[in-house]
Structure formats: C-alpha cells, structure tokens
Amino acid sequence: MEEKKTSPLGTEPVGRLMVKFAVPSIIGMLVSALYNIVDQLFIGHAVGTNGNAATNVAFPFTTACMAVALLLGIGGASCFNLTMGRGDRKRAGYFAGNAVSMLIISGVVISAVTLLFLTPLLRLFGAPDEVMPYAKEYVRVTALGFPFLILTTGGGHIIRADGSPGMTMACNLTGAVVNTVLDALFVMVLDWKMAGAAAATVIGQVVSAAMVIVYMRKFRTVQLTRQHYIPDLTTVKRIASIGMASCVNQLAIAIVQIVLNNSLTHYGALSEYGENDPLACAGIVMKVNMIVFSVVIGLSQGSQPIESFNYGAENYSRVRKAYILAVSVAASISLAAFACFQIFPRQILSLFGNGSDSYFKFGVRFFRIFLFFTWLNCIQPVSSTFFTSIGKPVKGVFLSLTRQILFFIPLLLILPLFMGIDGILWTGTTADLLSGIAAIIMTLAEFRDMRRLESEAMQKKSGR
C-alpha cells in the first residue's frame, strides 16, 4: 500500500497536478486538431471549395481512428491508474502493455478495411460526384497513416498515465511541426494538392508514433517486458469496458458527421446554397470548433489520472476538486470561443480561402446558430471522462451518447422536414443545450453518492 501514500497524485495540490497533466494534454489535443486544420488551410487556398468539402467527407475516418485510440488509450490509462491507486503494481503493467499492442493491431485492421472499401465508404459519408475524386486522392494516402495515428493518440494516454505528460505533448507537437512544414512544401511549392497534404499528415504521424515506441521501451512506473504486450482477453475486455465511454463518444461523432454530411448535401441542393457550399462550410466550422473542444477534452484527460487514483484510494474530495476545476476552466474557454463565433464568423471562414456570397452567408449562419450553446455542451465530455475515470463506464457511455445519438440524430432527421436546411442549424444548438443539462444532473447525483461514502467511512472510523 506504499504507492497510495507516496504518489503525488494523492498528495500534491489538485491545481498544481491539473497544470502538470492538463496543459500537456491540451497541447497534445490542440496539435491533433491542428493536423486537420492545417490541411484545410492549405487545401482551401490551393484547391478550393471542393477540396475543403473532400476533407469534410474524409473526416469520419479520422474520427473512427480516434474512437479506437481512446477506447484502448483512455481505457488502458484509467485501468493502469486505478490499479496503481490500489497498490497493485504487478497487475498495472499488463494494462499498459496490452493497450499498446491492441492499438497497433487495430490500426492495421482499420487501414486495410478503408483501402479495400474506399469508394462505397466515401459515398456513405456523403461525397457528391464533384467532390469524390478529391476525397479519394486524399484518403488513399491518409489511410496508410491510420496505424501511426492510433498509436500516437492512444499511446499518449498511456505515457501520461506513467507520469510523463510532457512526453505526450512532445510526441504530438513534433509530428505537427513536421506536418505543417511538409504541407507548405508539398502543397504550395510542389503543387501536389490533395495528395501532398495527405502525405505531409502521414509523415508527421510516423514521426510521432516512433517517439511513442521509443518511450514505451523505457516505461518509468513499472518495467514492461515482452509478456506485458501479449494480448490477454480478460485484460483487453477490462480496458475496453473502461474506455468504452470515450470510444462511443467518438463513434457517435462519426455517425453524426455522416448523417450531417448527407443531410447538408440533400437539403443544400434544395436551397439557395447548393450541395457543395454547405458541405465545405460545415467542415470548416466543425474543425474550428474542434480547437475549442480539444482544450475541453485536454482538460478532461488531464483530470483523469487525478480522479482515477484518488477514487481508487477513496479520497473523494480530491476527485471532486479535479472535476470542478476542469469544468470551470472548460466553461471559461468555451464562453470566449462562443463570443468569437458570434462576432467574427466571416473573418474565420476567410482564413480558409475564398468562396461565393452564398458560401459565406451559410457559413456565418452555421457559426452563429449551430454553435450557440457550445459553451454549455463543454460540460458533457468532462463529465463523461469523469465517470470513466472513477470506474463507472456504463454512466460514462450513456452520457457520451446523449448529445450525439439521443438528441442530435433524431433532431437532425426531424427538424429539416419542417424547416429545410435551417433545421440542421437549429439541431446543433438544441442538442448542445439538452446534453449539457443531462451532464449536470448526472454529475450532481454522483457527487451526492461520494459524500455518502465519505460519511459512511467517517462513521466507521468513529465507531472504532
């Protein structure tokens, strides 16, 4: 039980720990978001609206990779920290090793499936005929990088759980710098267009993944051997059950993206905007919003080791402090982003190239209406990760489903029937409002349960 007493996760001030773990996590998440933003910037200027629409159609592939990476990465990290919090160092190593092995295996499988079924998948994801050639050119290359993307993202969580959040940040940041430099060279100088942007992305991912592999050979907390990396069904099932909430949340985002793309194409063709402009605008707006959500998710991931360890050690007041701090900062940043989206939507769109009057008209309205309650929805991902961190994956999964599946998709199928393409805009803001309220209710209930456990523990001590 020595680990419980000496670990800084159980003794250092929560605010200091949040800075230590959340800041590198935020930077890592921002870097991941910027991978897509950088491609979008160069493609928007070098290729145009159809190129931007193509990256939007391709985005569900990236989201699916992120889902698997979070399933195994956050699941493995949470299991590792919960087990270390209980003082079982020997068992903890198997969670870290198995998670890394499954990250690599799943990446290879997803890459192969994508390349085998590329055309039908792109059609399913909403690619119009004019956009299809650009999307094919882009995904044929990026699919080769899926194993490296998944290992980098998921492995970063394992490294953070090992007490090295700075290394996670370094892995992501190095890859992003490589991607940005090569994007400028391949797209703007060599004029390789879509394929050039994709190649730059893959090379950056390879560099980041190589750094993860090097780190895993010198794991700090426990010594990992070959035995730890051999997949064990019981261990993998436990990892997957804990990481399921974050995975489902990403899969829900992918499903929403697919339905949203098809709806934008269909109702856009029936409106003054046409089928391509709404698709391109939505892709830009969603990826810009991802920058904000990267900060929010980074905060939630930074709180994960603190919440997991202290819940395992039955130090519930520190669990609550970590959650409240993460939510408070997330809400402040989201409110600042909300103000920018309301005041400067056209200026933000202009960063990604020129477009027609209808292109900017739709983009401005999409920013202002679709993201109106994004400042409240920030509570949902922090709360979902909170439930995962304390070993309650069922609640985490349910909460991760609220915004995307329970609210967004039904509204997306119903509102446009009465409001046309405007119904799509109001779908986002309504789903954000409802999911934020659900997160608040569930978290307050969990806090009451924690206080009850604290009271019972105090009564037992006084009874002795």
SULUR-V702714 format. One record per helix or strand. SS is the DSSP state (H for helix, E for strand). FROM is the first residue (numbers start at 1). TO is the last residue. Records with the same first field share a line. If there is no record, write none. Layout:
# SULUR-V702714
SS->FROM-TO ; FROM-TO
This chain:
# SULUR-V702714
H->2-6 ; 8-10 ; 14-46 ; 49-85 ; 89-116 ; 118-124 ; 129-161 ; 165-189 ; 193-216 ; 226-229 ; 233-269 ; 275-312 ; 316-343 ; 345-350 ; 357-370 ; 374-389 ; 393-419 ; 421-463
